[in-house]
Amino acid sequence: MNAALWGLLSALSLGTADFMGRFSTRATNAVASYGAVLLVGVIAMTIWVAVDGEPLVWSQAGITLAVLHGFAVVVMSLLLYTGLARGPVSVVAPIAAVHPALVLLVMAGFGIRPSALQWAAMLMAIAGGVLIARTAEAGGDTQASEPGALRKTIMIAAASCLFYAVLILLGQAAVPLIGAVQTTWIGRLSGLALMLVIAAALRQSLRVPPRWLPFLAAQGLADMLGYVALTAGSTTPNPEVTAVIAAGFSVVTVLLGWVILKERIGPVQWAAIGMIAGGAAVLAAGG
């Protein structure tokens, strides 16, 4: 597949997984919820690596980058899940989706030059995320009702945006050295190890109610597929296109919040969502 299709698959998978994370986080806590997601990912990726039979590449630099990629995924996901649990989804997800701006700045520094049309589409998608953040209102099904809660939620979302950019850059650096599947596999393993350390440090239980196990299994598979697609896009000639379209996960998450949670989305926010989707569509057509 080309860069745009990998990005689209990543967006659909991660958008669904992140929306599911709102419910699983509220049912347990962010550490237990994402710890279970990582465990599912580790099991699924280990089976994938064993069945695939592709020889593992023992590159010290590649493995180190993959481990750091896994750490960044954990930090980003804990922040994002916390923000989504606080709500509203229609604020948190689009702010996190602004991360391609940071990715593009770094890539431009390394000499990657998208076309004028691609730049315009990327900027339109990024501007849509910024617009949603600036027009956000506390509303819908949200736990954040104390004074200044929305501002705190926006700060959490902004931090997740920063770590989203970091995990993409680290993953894209690791893939040429050890491949997309091995990068994701090592990232899941290192991420799970970090989650165990975090749980111990915070003295948080990793226990998950048995009735939530099927839900978390589905969430973990969707999350894993999203990151496999994201790292696979790094092997294409236009990895920046994959990164931007994958950021469209916010549209999926917001629409699910609108349909299922009945969150209020105003005309300006609809316009912003259209900007994100339109930018992604332009990139998909030319990716």
C-alpha positions as CSV (number, residue, x, y, z in Angstrom):
1,M,0.0,0.0,0.0
2,N,1.1,3.6,-0.4
3,A,1.7,6.1,2.3
4,A,-1.9,7.5,2.2
5,L,-3.6,4.1,2.6
6,W,-1.3,3.2,5.5
7,G,-2.2,6.5,7.1
8,L,-6.0,5.9,6.6
9,L,-5.8,2.4,8.1
10,S,-3.9,3.8,11.1
11,A,-6.4,6.6,11.6
12,L,-9.4,4.2,11.5
13,S,-7.8,1.8,13.9
14,L,-6.4,4.3,16.4
15,G,-9.5,6.4,16.3
16,T,-11.6,3.4,17.3
17,A,-9.1,2.3,19.9
18,D,-8.9,5.7,21.5
19,F,-12.6,6.1,21.7
20,M,-12.8,2.7,23.4
21,G,-10.1,3.8,25.8
22,R,-12.4,6.4,27.2
23,F,-14.7,3.7,28.5
24,S,-12.1,1.2,29.7
25,T,-10.2,4.0,31.5
26,R,-13.3,5.0,33.4
27,A,-14.0,1.4,34.3
28,T,-10.5,0.9,35.7
29,N,-7.8,3.5,35.4
30,A,-5.4,4.7,32.7
31,V,-2.6,2.5,33.8
32,A,-4.6,-0.7,34.1
33,S,-6.5,0.0,30.9
34,Y,-3.5,0.7,28.7
35,G,-1.5,-2.0,30.4
36,A,-4.1,-4.5,29.3
37,V,-4.0,-3.0,25.8
38,L,-0.2,-3.4,25.6
39,L,-0.4,-7.0,26.9
40,V,-2.9,-7.9,24.1
41,G,-0.5,-6.2,21.6
42,V,2.5,-8.1,22.9
43,I,0.7,-11.4,22.6
44,A,-0.6,-10.6,19.1
45,M,2.7,-9.2,17.8
46,T,4.7,-12.2,19.2
47,I,2.4,-14.6,17.4
48,W,2.7,-12.5,14.3
49,V,6.6,-12.5,14.5
50,A,6.6,-16.3,15.1
51,V,4.2,-17.1,12.2
52,D,5.8,-14.7,9.8
53,G,9.1,-16.4,10.2
54,E,11.0,-13.3,9.0
55,P,14.5,-13.3,10.5
56,L,15.0,-10.7,13.3
57,V,17.5,-7.9,12.7
58,W,19.8,-7.3,15.6
59,S,20.7,-3.6,15.0
60,Q,21.7,-1.9,18.3
61,A,20.6,1.5,17.0
62,G,17.3,0.1,15.6
63,I,16.4,-1.8,18.8
64,T,17.3,1.3,20.9
65,L,15.1,3.5,18.8
66,A,12.3,0.9,18.9
67,V,12.5,0.8,22.7
68,L,12.3,4.6,23.0
69,H,9.4,4.5,20.5
70,G,7.6,2.1,22.8
71,F,8.3,4.4,25.8
72,A,6.9,7.4,24.0
73,V,3.8,5.5,23.0
74,V,3.1,4.7,26.6
75,V,3.5,8.3,27.8
76,M,1.4,9.6,25.0
77,S,-1.3,7.0,25.5
78,L,-1.6,7.6,29.2
79,L,-2.0,11.3,28.6
80,L,-4.5,10.8,25.8
81,Y,-6.5,8.2,27.7
82,T,-6.6,10.5,30.7
83,G,-7.8,13.4,28.6
84,L,-10.4,11.3,26.8
85,A,-11.7,10.0,30.2
86,R,-12.0,13.7,31.4
87,G,-13.7,14.7,28.1
88,P,-15.0,16.1,26.0
89,V,-13.7,13.8,23.2
90,S,-14.4,16.5,20.6
91,V,-11.7,18.7,22.2
92,V,-9.0,16.2,23.3
93,A,-8.7,14.1,20.1
94,P,-8.3,17.0,17.6
95,I,-5.7,18.7,19.8
96,A,-3.7,15.5,19.9
97,A,-4.1,15.3,16.1
98,V,-2.0,18.6,15.6
99,H,1.2,16.6,16.1
100,P,2.0,16.5,12.4
101,A,3.0,20.1,12.7
102,L,5.9,19.1,14.9
103,V,6.8,16.1,12.7
104,L,6.8,18.3,9.6
105,L,9.1,20.8,11.2
106,V,11.6,18.1,12.1
107,M,11.4,16.4,8.7
108,A,11.8,19.8,6.9
109,G,15.0,20.2,9.0
110,F,16.3,16.9,7.5
111,G,15.6,18.0,4.0
112,I,12.3,16.4,3.2
113,R,10.3,18.7,0.9
114,P,6.6,18.0,0.4
115,S,4.9,19.5,-2.7
116,A,3.0,22.8,-2.5
117,L,-0.3,20.9,-2.6
118,Q,0.8,18.6,0.1
119,W,1.9,21.4,2.3
120,A,-1.4,23.2,1.8
121,A,-3.3,20.0,2.7
122,M,-1.2,19.4,5.8
123,L,-1.6,23.0,7.0
124,M,-5.4,22.7,6.5
125,A,-5.6,19.6,8.6
126,I,-3.4,21.1,11.3
127,A,-5.3,24.3,11.3
128,G,-8.5,22.3,11.8
129,G,-7.1,20.8,15.0
130,V,-6.0,24.2,16.3
131,L,-9.4,25.7,15.5
132,I,-11.2,23.0,17.5
133,A,-8.9,23.7,20.5
134,R,-9.6,27.5,20.3
135,T,-13.3,27.1,20.1
136,A,-13.7,24.3,22.7
137,E,-16.4,24.4,25.2
138,A,-16.9,22.2,28.2
139,G,-20.0,20.1,27.4
140,G,-21.3,16.7,26.6
141,D,-20.5,13.7,28.8
142,T,-17.5,15.1,30.7
143,Q,-16.1,14.4,34.1
144,A,-14.3,17.7,34.2
145,S,-16.7,20.1,36.0
146,E,-14.4,21.9,38.4
147,P,-13.2,25.4,37.7
148,G,-10.4,25.4,35.2
149,A,-11.0,21.8,34.2
150,L,-11.2,22.4,30.5
151,R,-7.9,24.3,30.5
152,K,-6.3,21.4,32.4
153,T,-7.8,18.9,29.9
154,I,-6.4,21.0,27.0
155,M,-2.9,21.0,28.6
156,I,-3.1,17.2,28.9
157,A,-4.1,16.9,25.3
158,A,-1.3,19.2,24.2
159,A,1.3,17.1,26.1
160,S,-0.1,14.0,24.4
161,C,0.4,15.8,21.1
162,L,4.0,16.4,21.8
163,F,4.7,12.8,22.7
164,Y,2.7,11.7,19.6
165,A,5.2,13.6,17.4
166,V,8.1,12.0,19.4
167,L,6.8,8.4,18.9
168,I,6.3,8.9,15.2
169,L,9.8,10.3,14.7
170,L,11.4,7.5,16.7
171,G,9.4,4.9,14.9
172,Q,10.2,6.2,11.5
173,A,13.9,6.2,12.5
174,A,13.8,2.6,13.6
175,V,11.9,1.1,10.7
176,P,14.6,1.4,8.1
177,L,17.0,-0.4,10.5
178,I,14.8,-3.3,11.8
179,G,11.5,-3.2,9.9
180,A,7.9,-2.1,10.8
181,V,6.9,-5.4,12.4
182,Q,9.9,-5.7,14.6
183,T,9.7,-2.0,15.6
184,T,6.1,-2.4,16.7
185,W,6.9,-5.7,18.5
186,I,9.8,-4.3,20.4
187,G,7.8,-1.1,21.1
188,R,5.0,-3.2,22.6
189,L,7.4,-5.2,24.8
190,S,9.3,-2.2,26.1
191,G,6.1,-0.3,26.6
192,L,4.6,-3.1,28.7
193,A,7.8,-3.2,30.8
194,L,7.5,0.6,31.4
195,M,3.8,0.2,32.3
196,L,4.8,-2.3,35.0
197,V,7.3,0.2,36.4
198,I,4.8,3.0,36.3
199,A,2.2,0.9,38.0
200,A,4.6,0.0,40.8
201,A,5.8,3.5,41.3
202,L,2.2,4.9,41.4
203,R,1.0,1.9,43.4
204,Q,-1.8,1.5,41.0
205,S,-3.6,-1.8,40.5
206,L,-3.4,-3.5,37.1
207,R,-6.5,-5.6,37.9
208,V,-9.1,-5.5,35.2
209,P,-12.7,-6.6,35.9
210,P,-13.3,-9.9,34.0
211,R,-16.3,-8.6,32.1
212,W,-14.1,-5.9,30.5
213,L,-11.5,-8.4,29.1
214,P,-13.3,-9.0,25.7
215,F,-13.6,-5.2,25.3
216,L,-9.9,-4.6,26.1
217,A,-8.9,-7.4,23.8
218,A,-10.7,-5.7,20.9
219,Q,-9.2,-2.4,21.9
220,G,-5.7,-3.8,22.1
221,L,-6.0,-5.4,18.6
222,A,-7.2,-2.1,17.1
223,D,-4.4,-0.2,18.9
224,M,-1.8,-2.6,17.7
225,L,-3.1,-2.5,14.1
226,G,-3.0,1.3,14.2
227,Y,0.7,1.4,15.1
228,V,1.7,-1.4,12.7
229,A,0.1,0.7,9.9
230,L,1.8,3.9,11.2
231,T,5.2,2.3,11.2
232,A,4.7,0.5,7.9
233,G,4.0,3.9,6.3
234,S,7.6,4.8,7.3
235,T,8.9,2.5,4.6
236,T,7.1,4.5,1.8
237,P,8.7,7.4,-0.1
238,N,6.3,9.8,1.7
239,P,6.3,8.9,5.4
240,E,5.1,12.5,6.3
241,V,1.9,11.7,4.4
242,T,1.2,8.7,6.5
243,A,1.8,10.7,9.7
244,V,-0.6,13.5,8.7
245,I,-3.4,11.1,7.5
246,A,-3.0,9.0,10.6
247,A,-3.6,12.1,12.6
248,G,-7.2,11.9,11.2
249,F,-7.9,9.5,14.0
250,S,-9.3,12.5,15.7
251,V,-12.1,12.7,13.2
252,V,-13.0,9.0,13.9
253,T,-12.9,9.6,17.6
254,V,-14.9,12.8,17.5
255,L,-17.6,11.3,15.3
256,L,-18.0,8.3,17.5
257,G,-18.3,10.7,20.5
258,W,-21.0,12.6,18.6
259,V,-23.0,9.5,17.6
260,I,-22.6,7.5,20.8
261,L,-22.1,10.0,23.6
262,K,-24.3,12.7,22.0
263,E,-21.5,15.3,22.5
264,R,-22.4,18.7,21.2
265,I,-20.4,19.8,18.1
266,G,-20.9,23.4,17.0
267,P,-20.8,24.7,13.4
268,V,-17.2,26.0,13.8
269,Q,-16.1,22.6,15.1
270,W,-17.8,20.9,12.2
271,A,-15.9,23.2,9.9
272,A,-12.7,22.3,11.7
273,I,-13.4,18.6,11.4
274,G,-14.1,19.1,7.7
275,M,-10.7,20.8,7.3
276,I,-9.0,17.8,8.9
277,A,-10.9,15.3,6.8
278,G,-10.4,17.4,3.6
279,G,-6.7,17.8,4.1
280,A,-6.4,14.0,4.6
281,A,-8.4,13.4,1.5
282,V,-6.2,15.6,-0.6
283,L,-3.1,13.7,0.7
284,A,-4.8,10.4,0.1
285,A,-5.4,11.3,-3.5
286,G,-1.9,12.2,-4.1
287,G,0.0,10.1,-1.5
